[in-house]
Amino acid sequence: MPPAFPVPSMKARGPSTSSYSYCWEQDFGGTKKTLVTVVRWTHDLSMTKVQIKWNESNPKGTVVAEQKHFPAPKALSPEQLDAAHKQYGQNIATWSEGSVGNTVGDGECWTFVDHALKDLANTYRSYGKEAPMPSHGRSHGACVLSLDASAPGSQSGMFQLADVRRGDILQMKSAHFKIVESVAPARQEWGKWTKRGGEKNVRLANHTAVVKGVKGDVLDVFEQNGEVPHAVCEGRYDLAQMQEGTLQIFRVIGESWCPPLEASWD
């Protein structure tokens, strides 16, 4: 059996998705084996291919390895990002809205977005049109905005500067939102007045959602496993309430922008 990929030295580079092919051929000198693997580095969608050949009778003495690296896809112009949104954005939002109240796949947030992209890809192909790029790890297209809550300065207005739109994909990591709920008087049964309110803390290790709309520094989203466990619902995230973590927005792009993850040496 081939070794598990990516190997530890590759994993050390950061998050990745991978694929490999394994084949062998018989000749008079013994059994020759070939392993081809391709790794996509999800932080920038660049790829590395590795091909290893050896003879089964003497692996150590015959092994030969080659490596190719393919750079990240080219950055897209504002016009190209606009065209991509017109092609995919509204359809992804509509699909997501239609899933509210249901459980998609295993009920996890990432699965919801993965299914949306794959389902729409099948629909686009059935009409002879280019399908949207699938998710690669936690990258879901062209990144149009990346924020770190710990960065100095105000983050206000960044959604508008990045032109975040309905149908874009939200990805958060180690996010902490502190929500101070308003205090309102409420009469209890025994006739006394009390006060309700307080602080609500929302912590998200990794969370993926579809943007429903943008209102200033507030994102309305469609999400799974958010306020409602393991089901699709609507949610809201206010940038002013974000205390920690990172936030990224991805524009869904046609699949030709990013080469497919195929374990072939050609």
Beta strands, then each sheet from edge to edge (+ up, - down):
strand 1: 16-27
strand 2: 30-41
strand 3: 46-55
strand 4: 64-70
strand 5: 142-148
strand 6: 169-187
strand 7: 193-215
strand 8: 218-224
strand 9: 232-238
strand 10: 242-251
sheet 1: 1+ 2- 3+ 4-
sheet 2: 5+ 10- 6+ 7- 8+ 9-
end
